[in-house]
């Protein structure tokens, strides 16, 4: 992620950093509702990350769950 690509919610930003640390690709998208994606390239699966989730903790938990499922792939 670049410097201007930080997520505005602290919980979600921390989860995105954990995803990068696990070897997953984090991409920022300029869509209105979608902030970007967490992508596992070996199995070609992606998890959408929203700009303004209703619950930032829940959004972070979804990213962490995706990391757990794909940790061995990267």
C-alpha positions as CSV (number, residue, x, y, z in Angstrom):
1,X,0.0,0.0,0.0
2,X,1.2,3.5,-0.7
3,X,1.3,6.3,1.8
4,X,-2.1,7.8,0.7
5,X,-3.8,4.4,0.7
6,X,-4.5,4.1,4.4
7,X,-7.9,3.1,5.6
8,X,-9.7,5.7,7.8
9,X,-10.7,3.1,10.4
10,X,-7.9,2.1,12.8
11,X,-9.1,-1.5,13.3
12,X,-9.4,-2.1,9.6
13,X,-6.0,-0.5,8.8
14,X,-4.4,-2.8,11.4
15,X,-6.0,-5.8,9.8
16,X,-4.8,-4.8,6.4
17,X,-1.2,-4.5,7.8
18,X,-1.6,-8.0,9.2
19,X,-2.7,-9.2,5.8
20,X,0.4,-7.7,4.1
21,X,2.5,-9.3,6.8
22,X,1.0,-12.7,6.0
23,X,2.0,-12.3,2.4
24,X,-1.4,-11.3,0.9
25,X,-1.7,-8.5,-1.6
26,X,-3.7,-5.4,-0.5
27,X,-4.9,-3.2,-3.3
28,X,-6.6,0.2,-3.0
29,X,-9.6,0.8,-5.3
30,X,-11.2,4.2,-6.0
31,X,-14.8,2.9,-5.9
32,X,-17.4,4.8,-3.8
33,X,-18.3,2.0,-1.4
34,X,-15.4,-0.3,-1.8
35,X,-12.0,0.7,-0.4
36,X,-10.2,-2.1,-2.0
37,X,-9.3,-5.8,-1.9
38,X,-7.2,-8.3,0.0
39,X,-6.1,-10.9,-2.6
40,X,-4.5,-14.3,-2.3
41,X,-2.9,-14.8,-5.7
42,X,-2.1,-18.6,-5.5
43,X,-5.7,-19.5,-5.1
44,X,-7.1,-16.4,-6.8
45,X,-9.6,-15.5,-4.1
46,X,-10.3,-11.9,-2.9
47,X,-11.9,-10.3,0.1
48,X,-13.6,-6.9,-0.5
49,X,-12.8,-4.1,2.0
50,X,-15.4,-1.4,2.4
51,X,-14.7,2.4,2.9
52,X,-17.4,2.9,5.6
53,X,-18.3,-0.4,7.1
54,X,-21.2,-0.4,9.6
55,X,-18.9,-2.0,12.2
56,X,-15.2,-1.5,11.8
57,X,-14.4,-4.3,14.2
58,X,-16.5,-6.8,12.2
59,X,-14.8,-5.7,9.0
60,X,-11.4,-6.3,10.6
61,X,-12.6,-9.7,11.8
62,X,-13.6,-10.6,8.2
63,X,-10.1,-9.7,7.0
64,X,-8.5,-11.6,9.8
65,X,-10.6,-14.7,8.9
66,X,-9.5,-14.4,5.3
67,X,-5.9,-14.2,6.5
68,X,-6.3,-17.4,8.6
69,X,-7.8,-19.3,5.6
70,X,-5.1,-18.2,3.2
71,X,-2.0,-17.9,5.4
72,X,-0.3,-21.1,4.0
73,X,-1.0,-20.1,0.4
74,X,1.2,-17.1,0.1
